[in-house]
Amino acid sequence: MAKKVVATLQSVGKDFAKVIRMSKSATSGAYGFKEEIIPTDQVKDYFDKK
């Protein structure tokens, strides 16, 4: 039973990517990270915008 669940998640999960963006705080100067899961066709647009 577990093999079917894993196989199903692998086929559905290929359409999404986890992206991590680093940003620097203006007040303290410390770096922070923002993680999101987005569709793979929107990854390039995600990193192009600021």
C-alpha positions, -999 to +999 in steps of 0.1 A: +000+000+000+028+025+009+045+020-025+013+032-043+012+064-022+049+072-028+045+066-065+015+088-066+032+117-048+063+114-071+042+118-102+023+148-089+053+165-072+073+168-104+052+198-114+064+219-084+097+232-072+109+245-039+126+279-042+146+298-016+152+335-018+177+353+004+170+389+015+190+413+037+172+433+064+175+470+061+174+477+098+197+450+113+217+439+082+209+403+090+200+379+062+167+361+061+154+333+039+120+329+023+110+294+011+081+288-013+068+259-034+057+271-068+049+255-102+080+247-122+070+270-151+070+300-128+105+296-113+122+319-138+096+346-132+100+342-095+137+350-095+134+378-121+111+399-099+125+417-069 
